[in-house]
């Protein structure tokens, strides 16, 4: 029984897997910091070595930014081909003083391993590699695999689209397994079929030509910090709705079936409050928490800067104020359209006492995936066999640009299957990975490769 052999192999090799994972997490592959360029290269080389050691042909391919690690193991034309996506770069560690353990010295506490990138997403990347190793070692990887690990996901994947267009033929496949994902709870597997998109902006408000003495000039010159605060405050109404003109014109209405299905997902607002540490939840009136975070668009203030923000007092009237704003958009909303809506809001509401400008920084499209593809059914069956319960289908609030790229360039939907948890502190201090789910992830991927192994017809996924 090759499947049983692969599962047993993975179980016996857990100590080695964990040691390797620690080595991987220990590489500070922070893509946004120029001083970490050498560590990015080191992480790419580490991954290429891993892929080669388990029997794949691997190479490091240069881009205009950080390199892509590509690997493949191809058999006969009659086998299905799976393209596996992941990323090896991580977020910065600031604020460092809030870390309980050093971010790049992975440590285990209880059933969790702590370290930057443990959850997002070195744990998932390593799990799928170890699943491939187990299947290859058992002599039963009856599927072609291609692996693409990028080093720029945490900075918006600026070179990935160009890379995928250039290597479109090399990346051709029957389905895409995207491991940059998670589940709802340690005992509740899930598959995301929807992701919100993302559009980021910077708003700059200018007043006087330079900072002014607030005693001499206060009351005669409109303070840019005050102006920007007023503008931001009025971007939501009392019901939590965004007030940009036309913002909801293209937002899909949820069907009764979707609302019923989302309501069936185990969720506790009390647990959500405790997880976030807020005294009370907030959001658009008329929608549940899961509907708000998975199916409704948002406008968030990510940062504000005006005048003096250091210790002590400096009584200035600032010359300018800056706000960083992000919007999570839903299917059918367009990044350019919301950009124009934001500009229209500013034109209507900004007073003549200041000047302003908006910079669009980055964007990613929203995604809705087909839940009835053979690959999605294989993922569902694999999760159920590993966890002992049927997975739920959910729509996530975060944004991942890769599924829309693979659909646009390769013509293939993705399966989003990873094992991170909502409380893993991804992008925050004390990031962690729940080790039982890391091991279950390996088992799930092993089963997934079994279910999508070659069928009778070339390029077809196995039914079951």
Secondary structure by P-SEA (a helix, b strand, c coil): caaaaaaaaaaaaaaaaaaaaaaaaacccccccccaaaaaaaaaaaaaaaaaaaccbbbbbbcccbbbbbbbccccccbbbbbbbbbccccccccccccccccccccccccccccccccccaaaaaaaaaaaaaaaaaccccbbbbbbbbcccccccccaaaaaaaaccccccccccccccccccccbbbbbcbbbbbbbbbbbbbcccccccccccccccccaaaaaaaaaaacccccccccccccccccccccaaaaaaaaaccccaaaaaaaaccccccccccccaaaaaccccccccccccccccccccccccccbbbbbbbbbccccccaaaaaaaaaaaaaaccccccccccccccbbbbbbbbcccaaaaaaaaaaaaaccbbbbbbbbccccaaaaaaaacccbbbbbbbbbccccccccccccccaaaaaaaaaaaaaaaaaacccccccccccc
